[in-house]
Amino acid sequence: MAKTKQFTISIENRPGTVAEIARTLGNAKVNILALLGTAQGTTGTVELIVEDARRAKKALDEARLPYKETNAEEYELPNKPGALAECLDRLAAKGVNLNTIHATAAKGGKKAVLVYTIAAEEKIAAA
């Protein structure tokens, strides 16, 4: 398990909005490790996990893109059926209630990555 940061950015739901965020971070040499975007009518949310949180904050601030920074946990799992369920069962057994979750694996890859956040008041119970 590794600690990381998640950046949540509220956006306007229009073509090119996510590209603008990706370009801002790319121009600042920030590597995006995970991204989840959702839309609700005319607005949306982008959740990002990046390689260099300090550099990402600087780039987002300079671009005047408002964001919320949240502590997150990152797990590497074997890329096989049932591995995600086993990991989530262990978290549930500890009473961890997930606020957000990202999971991804490359087809044929040996590892999968799971990133999640929990509510601040639950972090004390999960520790």
KACORNOR-V398933 format. One record per run of one state. SS is the DSSP state (2 for helix, 1 for strand, 0 for the rest). FROM is the first residue (numbers start at 1). TO is the last residue. If there is no record, write none. Layout:
SS_FROM_TO, SS_FROM_TO
//
This chain:
0_1_1, 1_2_12, 0_13_16, 2_17_27, 0_28_31, 1_32_40, 0_41_42, 1_43_50, 0_51_52, 2_53_62, 0_63_67, 1_68_78, 0_79_82, 2_83_93, 0_94_97, 1_98_105, 0_106_110, 1_111_118, 0_119_119, 2_120_126, 0_127_127
//
